[in-house]
Amino acid sequence: MDSALIVKKAMDNYPLLREENYCTVECPVCKNDSKFFVICRHDSVGFPAEYVICKKCGNIFFSKRPARDGYDIYYNKVYDSLTQRGFQEYSGKEKEQVKAFLEGQIKRGYKIADYCKKHLFKGIKILDVGCGMGGTLKVFQNEYDAECYGIDPVYGQVKIAREVLEVDNIYCGMAEDIDSIVPSGMKFDLIVIRATLDHLYDPSLVLNLLRNYCHER
Ligand SMILES: [Zn+2]
C-alpha cells in the first residue's frame, strides 16, 4: 500500500489524525508561540504536521501535530502497520531498504561514539531513547561491550532491534512513559537521544524523566 493511501485510510479510521483535530504548540524551549519559519508541512509518511524553526531560539520541532491520543494511534495503529515485520520477514527491494536504513543508523552510531569517545569505557551502560532498529546501540555493543537498553514507539523497529542486538532490553513505548517502562532506579552511564527530541510529544517531560536515569557522577 502506498503512503498516500495509508494516510487517507488512517484519517478515515482515526479522526484524531485529521488536521482539524490537531493542536498547535508553542516552542518548548523559549515558549515563543508565533514566530516560526515553516520547514515542511508533512512528516516522513505524509501526514500533515507543521515542522518549524523557532525564529527566537532556533529550536526545530513540530508546532502543529496530533494531540497525545493521536500520537498513540499514529505509532500503534498506523506507523506500525508499515514496519511491524521482523528483518527476516522482508524480502527483495523492501529488505534492501530496511538494510540501508539500519546501516544509516549504524553509521550515525559511529559518529556518536566518536563524538563522546573520551567518556567511553568497556562495559558502559547505555540507554538509547528512540533507538529505532538499534543501529547506534549495535556500535556500542560491538566496540565497547556495552550493556544496551533502548526504547522506541514503533514495534516493527523494536522487533528488528531485538534481532540485531540479540538483547532483551529493547522496550516498545513512548518516551513520555519511560518511567513506567524502563525499571526505575536503573542508572546509565550514557543516554543517547538522537533525532528524537524534535518530534516528541513533550520533550521537557522526557528530559526531566531521563534525569532520573543518569548517574550522579
Ligand atoms: Zn524557541
py3Dmol code that shows the C-alpha trace and the ligand (Angstrom):
import py3Dmol

protein = """\
ATOM      1  CA  MET A   1       0.000   0.000   0.000  1.00  0.00           C
ATOM      2  CA  ASP A   2       1.474   3.397  -0.871  1.00  0.00           C
ATOM      3  CA  SER A   3       1.863   6.189   1.661  1.00  0.00           C
ATOM      4  CA  ALA A   4      -0.926   8.390   0.283  1.00  0.00           C
ATOM      5  CA  LEU A   5      -3.381   5.523   0.642  1.00  0.00           C
ATOM      6  CA  ILE A   6      -2.173   4.743   4.166  1.00  0.00           C
ATOM      7  CA  VAL A   7      -2.639   8.388   5.164  1.00  0.00           C
ATOM      8  CA  LYS A   8      -6.132   8.517   3.672  1.00  0.00           C
ATOM      9  CA  LYS A   9      -7.205   5.241   5.254  1.00  0.00           C
ATOM     10  CA  ALA A  10      -5.814   6.275   8.655  1.00  0.00           C
ATOM     11  CA  MET A  11      -7.653   9.591   8.552  1.00  0.00           C
ATOM     12  CA  ASP A  12     -10.886   7.801   7.614  1.00  0.00           C
ATOM     13  CA  ASN A  13     -10.463   5.401  10.549  1.00  0.00           C
ATOM     14  CA  TYR A  14      -8.986   7.766  13.130  1.00  0.00           C
ATOM     15  CA  PRO A  15     -10.420  11.300  13.240  1.00  0.00           C
ATOM     16  CA  LEU A  16      -7.665  12.309  15.700  1.00  0.00           C
ATOM     17  CA  LEU A  17      -5.208  12.109  12.816  1.00  0.00           C
ATOM     18  CA  ARG A  18      -7.120  14.699  10.792  1.00  0.00           C
ATOM     19  CA  GLU A  19      -5.584  18.135  10.690  1.00  0.00           C
ATOM     20  CA  GLU A  20      -8.704  19.831  12.101  1.00  0.00           C
ATOM     21  CA  ASN A  21      -8.172  17.874  15.329  1.00  0.00           C
ATOM     22  CA  TYR A  22      -4.509  18.804  15.726  1.00  0.00           C
ATOM     23  CA  CYS A  23      -3.141  21.119  18.360  1.00  0.00           C
ATOM     24  CA  THR A  24      -0.664  23.929  17.815  1.00  0.00           C
ATOM     25  CA  VAL A  25       2.066  24.116  20.416  1.00  0.00           C
ATOM     26  CA  GLU A  26       4.486  26.836  21.462  1.00  0.00           C
ATOM     27  CA  CYS A  27       8.245  26.383  21.221  1.00  0.00           C
ATOM     28  CA  PRO A  28       9.160  24.014  24.081  1.00  0.00           C
ATOM     29  CA  VAL A  29      12.468  25.842  24.601  1.00  0.00           C
ATOM     30  CA  CYS A  30      11.600  29.567  24.657  1.00  0.00           C
ATOM     31  CA  LYS A  31       7.768  29.473  24.700  1.00  0.00           C
ATOM     32  CA  ASN A  32       7.532  31.622  21.568  1.00  0.00           C
ATOM     33  CA  ASP A  33       4.104  30.847  20.130  1.00  0.00           C
ATOM     34  CA  SER A  34       4.001  32.695  16.846  1.00  0.00           C
ATOM     35  CA  LYS A  35       7.318  33.444  15.148  1.00  0.00           C
ATOM     36  CA  PHE A  36       8.179  30.304  13.222  1.00  0.00           C
ATOM     37  CA  PHE A  37       9.754  29.525   9.905  1.00  0.00           C
ATOM     38  CA  VAL A  38       7.931  26.537   8.409  1.00  0.00           C
ATOM     39  CA  ILE A  39      10.328  23.909   7.019  1.00  0.00           C
ATOM     40  CA  CYS A  40       7.724  21.418   5.822  1.00  0.00           C
ATOM     41  CA  ARG A  41       4.090  20.577   6.321  1.00  0.00           C
ATOM     42  CA  HIS A  42       4.216  16.781   6.320  1.00  0.00           C
ATOM     43  CA  ASP A  43       6.010  14.054   8.233  1.00  0.00           C
ATOM     44  CA  SER A  44       8.059  11.335   6.531  1.00  0.00           C
ATOM     45  CA  VAL A  45       4.985   9.193   5.872  1.00  0.00           C
ATOM     46  CA  GLY A  46       2.878  12.055   4.518  1.00  0.00           C
ATOM     47  CA  PHE A  47       0.682  13.032   7.443  1.00  0.00           C
ATOM     48  CA  PRO A  48       0.116  16.751   7.839  1.00  0.00           C
ATOM     49  CA  ALA A  49       2.383  18.098  10.595  1.00  0.00           C
ATOM     50  CA  GLU A  50       3.964  21.529  10.632  1.00  0.00           C
ATOM     51  CA  TYR A  51       7.699  21.234  11.169  1.00  0.00           C
ATOM     52  CA  VAL A  52       9.205  24.615  12.063  1.00  0.00           C
ATOM     53  CA  ILE A  53      12.288  26.519  13.188  1.00  0.00           C
ATOM     54  CA  CYS A  54      11.600  28.864  16.087  1.00  0.00           C
ATOM     55  CA  LYS A  55      12.711  32.331  14.957  1.00  0.00           C
ATOM     56  CA  LYS A  56      13.551  33.317  18.540  1.00  0.00           C
ATOM     57  CA  CYS A  57      15.773  30.424  19.662  1.00  0.00           C
ATOM     58  CA  GLY A  58      16.391  28.222  16.609  1.00  0.00           C
ATOM     59  CA  ASN A  59      14.728  25.142  18.048  1.00  0.00           C
ATOM     60  CA  ILE A  60      13.292  22.787  15.426  1.00  0.00           C
ATOM     61  CA  PHE A  61      10.047  20.989  16.280  1.00  0.00           C
ATOM     62  CA  PHE A  62       6.537  20.028  15.187  1.00  0.00           C
ATOM     63  CA  SER A  63       4.395  23.052  16.077  1.00  0.00           C
ATOM     64  CA  LYS A  64       1.158  21.630  14.722  1.00  0.00           C
ATOM     65  CA  ARG A  65       0.552  17.947  15.290  1.00  0.00           C
ATOM     66  CA  PRO A  66      -1.849  15.414  16.802  1.00  0.00           C
ATOM     67  CA  ALA A  67      -2.789  15.522  20.486  1.00  0.00           C
ATOM     68  CA  ARG A  68      -1.401  12.801  22.783  1.00  0.00           C
ATOM     69  CA  ASP A  69      -4.137  10.259  21.939  1.00  0.00           C
ATOM     70  CA  GLY A  70      -3.410  10.881  18.267  1.00  0.00           C
ATOM     71  CA  TYR A  71       0.290  10.168  18.861  1.00  0.00           C
ATOM     72  CA  ASP A  72      -0.579   6.807  20.378  1.00  0.00           C
ATOM     73  CA  ILE A  73      -2.800   5.929  17.437  1.00  0.00           C
ATOM     74  CA  TYR A  74      -0.160   7.088  14.969  1.00  0.00           C
ATOM     75  CA  TYR A  75       2.544   4.861  16.436  1.00  0.00           C
ATOM     76  CA  ASN A  76       0.440   1.875  17.498  1.00  0.00           C
ATOM     77  CA  LYS A  77      -2.093   1.620  14.699  1.00  0.00           C
ATOM     78  CA  VAL A  78      -0.705   3.413  11.676  1.00  0.00           C
ATOM     79  CA  TYR A  79       3.072   3.759  11.542  1.00  0.00           C
ATOM     80  CA  ASP A  80       3.433   0.322  12.997  1.00  0.00           C
ATOM     81  CA  SER A  81       1.414  -1.216  10.174  1.00  0.00           C
ATOM     82  CA  LEU A  82       4.161  -0.061   7.818  1.00  0.00           C
ATOM     83  CA  THR A  83       7.001  -1.635   9.735  1.00  0.00           C
ATOM     84  CA  GLN A  84       5.734  -4.355  12.026  1.00  0.00           C
ATOM     85  CA  ARG A  85       7.677  -7.156  10.372  1.00  0.00           C
ATOM     86  CA  GLY A  86      10.959  -8.523  11.655  1.00  0.00           C
ATOM     87  CA  PHE A  87      14.050  -8.298   9.435  1.00  0.00           C
ATOM     88  CA  GLN A  88      13.741 -11.881   8.211  1.00  0.00           C
ATOM     89  CA  GLU A  89      10.179 -11.246   7.052  1.00  0.00           C
ATOM     90  CA  TYR A  90      11.253  -8.653   4.473  1.00  0.00           C
ATOM     91  CA  SER A  91      12.360  -9.601   1.009  1.00  0.00           C
ATOM     92  CA  GLY A  92      13.589  -8.069  -2.248  1.00  0.00           C
ATOM     93  CA  LYS A  93      13.627  -4.301  -2.585  1.00  0.00           C
ATOM     94  CA  GLU A  94      11.930  -3.763   0.788  1.00  0.00           C
ATOM     95  CA  LYS A  95      14.622  -5.783   2.553  1.00  0.00           C
ATOM     96  CA  GLU A  96      17.292  -3.664   0.850  1.00  0.00           C
ATOM     97  CA  GLN A  97      15.556  -0.505   2.090  1.00  0.00           C
ATOM     98  CA  VAL A  98      15.381  -1.794   5.665  1.00  0.00           C
ATOM     99  CA  LYS A  99      19.032  -2.825   5.455  1.00  0.00           C
ATOM    100  CA  ALA A 100      20.024   0.611   4.158  1.00  0.00           C
ATOM    101  CA  PHE A 101      18.029   2.256   6.956  1.00  0.00           C
ATOM    102  CA  LEU A 102      19.794   0.118   9.553  1.00  0.00           C
ATOM    103  CA  GLU A 103      23.203   0.755   8.007  1.00  0.00           C
ATOM    104  CA  GLY A 104      22.459   4.503   8.182  1.00  0.00           C
ATOM    105  CA  GLN A 105      21.733   4.124  11.896  1.00  0.00           C
ATOM    106  CA  ILE A 106      24.995   2.222  12.416  1.00  0.00           C
ATOM    107  CA  LYS A 107      26.938   4.912  10.556  1.00  0.00           C
ATOM    108  CA  ARG A 108      25.419   7.599  12.764  1.00  0.00           C
ATOM    109  CA  GLY A 109      26.158   5.397  15.787  1.00  0.00           C
ATOM    110  CA  TYR A 110      29.877   5.557  14.934  1.00  0.00           C
ATOM    111  CA  LYS A 111      29.638   9.359  14.743  1.00  0.00           C
ATOM    112  CA  ILE A 112      28.019   9.496  18.191  1.00  0.00           C
ATOM    113  CA  ALA A 113      30.653   7.141  19.621  1.00  0.00           C
ATOM    114  CA  ASP A 114      33.410   9.257  18.105  1.00  0.00           C
ATOM    115  CA  TYR A 115      31.855  12.444  19.463  1.00  0.00           C
ATOM    116  CA  CYS A 116      31.861  11.214  23.053  1.00  0.00           C
ATOM    117  CA  LYS A 117      34.832   8.807  22.878  1.00  0.00           C
ATOM    118  CA  LYS A 118      36.792  10.369  25.746  1.00  0.00           C
ATOM    119  CA  HIS A 119      33.924   9.495  28.112  1.00  0.00           C
ATOM    120  CA  LEU A 120      33.504   5.895  26.942  1.00  0.00           C
ATOM    121  CA  PHE A 121      34.808   2.702  28.529  1.00  0.00           C
ATOM    122  CA  LYS A 122      34.375  -1.063  28.216  1.00  0.00           C
ATOM    123  CA  GLY A 123      31.123  -2.322  29.664  1.00  0.00           C
ATOM    124  CA  ILE A 124      29.440   1.085  29.551  1.00  0.00           C
ATOM    125  CA  LYS A 125      25.714   1.010  30.291  1.00  0.00           C
ATOM    126  CA  ILE A 126      23.810   2.919  27.638  1.00  0.00           C
ATOM    127  CA  LEU A 127      20.180   3.858  27.014  1.00  0.00           C
ATOM    128  CA  ASP A 128      19.063   4.955  23.536  1.00  0.00           C
ATOM    129  CA  VAL A 129      15.765   6.842  23.555  1.00  0.00           C
ATOM    130  CA  GLY A 130      14.171   6.498  20.111  1.00  0.00           C
ATOM    131  CA  CYS A 131      16.552   3.645  19.340  1.00  0.00           C
ATOM    132  CA  GLY A 132      14.823   2.654  16.090  1.00  0.00           C
ATOM    133  CA  MET A 133      16.338  -0.558  14.762  1.00  0.00           C
ATOM    134  CA  GLY A 134      19.160  -0.429  17.281  1.00  0.00           C
ATOM    135  CA  GLY A 135      21.929   0.702  14.920  1.00  0.00           C
ATOM    136  CA  THR A 136      23.503   3.092  17.417  1.00  0.00           C
ATOM    137  CA  LEU A 137      23.381   0.550  20.224  1.00  0.00           C
ATOM    138  CA  LYS A 138      24.948  -2.038  17.936  1.00  0.00           C
ATOM    139  CA  VAL A 139      28.048   0.147  17.591  1.00  0.00           C
ATOM    140  CA  PHE A 140      28.411   0.499  21.352  1.00  0.00           C
ATOM    141  CA  GLN A 141      27.787  -3.212  21.836  1.00  0.00           C
ATOM    142  CA  ASN A 142      30.475  -4.118  19.307  1.00  0.00           C
ATOM    143  CA  GLU A 143      33.095  -1.525  20.185  1.00  0.00           C
ATOM    144  CA  TYR A 144      32.642  -1.153  23.951  1.00  0.00           C
ATOM    145  CA  ASP A 145      30.907  -4.384  25.073  1.00  0.00           C
ATOM    146  CA  ALA A 146      28.166  -2.038  26.197  1.00  0.00           C
ATOM    147  CA  GLU A 147      25.178  -3.104  28.227  1.00  0.00           C
ATOM    148  CA  CYS A 148      22.482  -1.865  25.853  1.00  0.00           C
ATOM    149  CA  TYR A 149      18.974  -0.621  26.567  1.00  0.00           C
ATOM    150  CA  GLY A 150      16.648   1.027  24.078  1.00  0.00           C
ATOM    151  CA  ILE A 151      13.121   2.344  23.765  1.00  0.00           C
ATOM    152  CA  ASP A 152      11.139   3.163  20.633  1.00  0.00           C
ATOM    153  CA  PRO A 153       7.408   3.535  19.976  1.00  0.00           C
ATOM    154  CA  VAL A 154       7.455   1.625  16.680  1.00  0.00           C
ATOM    155  CA  TYR A 155       7.061  -2.082  17.345  1.00  0.00           C
ATOM    156  CA  GLY A 156       8.458  -3.133  13.967  1.00  0.00           C
ATOM    157  CA  GLN A 157      11.699  -1.298  14.648  1.00  0.00           C
ATOM    158  CA  VAL A 158      11.867  -2.680  18.185  1.00  0.00           C
ATOM    159  CA  LYS A 159      11.477  -6.160  16.737  1.00  0.00           C
ATOM    160  CA  ILE A 160      14.385  -5.635  14.356  1.00  0.00           C
ATOM    161  CA  ALA A 161      16.472  -4.053  17.132  1.00  0.00           C
ATOM    162  CA  ARG A 162      15.963  -7.187  19.242  1.00  0.00           C
ATOM    163  CA  GLU A 163      17.039  -9.363  16.311  1.00  0.00           C
ATOM    164  CA  VAL A 164      20.077  -7.226  15.529  1.00  0.00           C
ATOM    165  CA  LEU A 165      21.308  -6.748  19.081  1.00  0.00           C
ATOM    166  CA  GLU A 166      20.151 -10.052  20.479  1.00  0.00           C
ATOM    167  CA  VAL A 167      19.354  -8.430  23.798  1.00  0.00           C
ATOM    168  CA  ASP A 168      16.112  -8.361  25.762  1.00  0.00           C
ATOM    169  CA  ASN A 169      16.437  -4.780  26.896  1.00  0.00           C
ATOM    170  CA  ILE A 170      14.648  -3.144  23.993  1.00  0.00           C
ATOM    171  CA  TYR A 171      11.307  -1.717  25.035  1.00  0.00           C
ATOM    172  CA  CYS A 172       8.374  -0.605  22.920  1.00  0.00           C
ATOM    173  CA  GLY A 173       6.663   2.582  24.061  1.00  0.00           C
ATOM    174  CA  MET A 174       6.521   6.359  24.094  1.00  0.00           C
ATOM    175  CA  ALA A 175       9.428   8.183  25.703  1.00  0.00           C
ATOM    176  CA  GLU A 176       6.906  10.156  27.794  1.00  0.00           C
ATOM    177  CA  ASP A 177       6.022   6.854  29.523  1.00  0.00           C
ATOM    178  CA  ILE A 178       9.609   5.764  30.120  1.00  0.00           C
ATOM    179  CA  ASP A 179       9.243   5.782  33.908  1.00  0.00           C
ATOM    180  CA  SER A 180       6.660   3.004  33.652  1.00  0.00           C
ATOM    181  CA  ILE A 181       8.637   1.060  31.027  1.00  0.00           C
ATOM    182  CA  VAL A 182      12.328   1.108  31.954  1.00  0.00           C
ATOM    183  CA  PRO A 183      12.717  -0.056  35.570  1.00  0.00           C
ATOM    184  CA  SER A 184      13.039   2.883  37.947  1.00  0.00           C
ATOM    185  CA  GLY A 185      16.254   3.051  39.909  1.00  0.00           C
ATOM    186  CA  MET A 186      18.249   1.943  36.890  1.00  0.00           C
ATOM    187  CA  LYS A 187      21.196   4.257  36.187  1.00  0.00           C
ATOM    188  CA  PHE A 188      23.008   4.708  32.883  1.00  0.00           C
ATOM    189  CA  ASP A 189      26.493   5.952  32.057  1.00  0.00           C
ATOM    190  CA  LEU A 190      25.296   7.355  28.748  1.00  0.00           C
ATOM    191  CA  ILE A 191      21.836   8.295  27.431  1.00  0.00           C
ATOM    192  CA  VAL A 192      21.506   8.937  23.706  1.00  0.00           C
ATOM    193  CA  ILE A 193      18.509  10.755  22.277  1.00  0.00           C
ATOM    194  CA  ARG A 194      19.218  11.383  18.619  1.00  0.00           C
ATOM    195  CA  ALA A 195      16.808  12.813  16.017  1.00  0.00           C
ATOM    196  CA  THR A 196      14.029  12.321  18.526  1.00  0.00           C
ATOM    197  CA  LEU A 197      13.603  15.424  20.701  1.00  0.00           C
ATOM    198  CA  ASP A 198      12.189  17.400  17.775  1.00  0.00           C
ATOM    199  CA  HIS A 199       9.157  15.142  17.357  1.00  0.00           C
ATOM    200  CA  LEU A 200       8.450  14.073  20.928  1.00  0.00           C
ATOM    201  CA  TYR A 201       5.026  14.917  22.271  1.00  0.00           C
ATOM    202  CA  ASP A 202       6.510  16.513  25.413  1.00  0.00           C
ATOM    203  CA  PRO A 203      10.309  16.961  25.204  1.00  0.00           C
ATOM    204  CA  SER A 204      10.565  18.818  28.546  1.00  0.00           C
ATOM    205  CA  LEU A 205       8.828  15.965  30.383  1.00  0.00           C
ATOM    206  CA  VAL A 206      11.086  13.388  28.723  1.00  0.00           C
ATOM    207  CA  LEU A 207      14.284  15.269  29.632  1.00  0.00           C
ATOM    208  CA  ASN A 208      13.103  15.549  33.233  1.00  0.00           C
ATOM    209  CA  LEU A 209      12.313  11.831  33.377  1.00  0.00           C
ATOM    210  CA  LEU A 210      15.670  10.936  31.835  1.00  0.00           C
ATOM    211  CA  ARG A 211      17.483  12.882  34.532  1.00  0.00           C
ATOM    212  CA  ASN A 212      16.407  10.156  36.992  1.00  0.00           C
ATOM    213  CA  TYR A 213      18.230   7.565  34.900  1.00  0.00           C
ATOM    214  CA  CYS A 214      21.566   9.406  34.898  1.00  0.00           C
ATOM    215  CA  HIS A 215      24.384   8.520  37.245  1.00  0.00           C
ATOM    216  CA  GLU A 216      25.098  11.374  39.597  1.00  0.00           C
ATOM    217  CA  ARG A 217      28.800  11.252  38.918  1.00  0.00           C
TER     218      ARG A 217
END
"""
ligand_1 = """\
1
ZN
Zn 12.081 28.932 20.697
"""
view = py3Dmol.view(width=600, height=400)
view.addModel(protein, "pdb")
view.setStyle({"model": 0}, {"cartoon": {"style": "trace"}})
view.addModel(ligand_1, "xyz")
view.setStyle({"model": 1}, {"stick": {}})
view.zoomTo()
view.show()
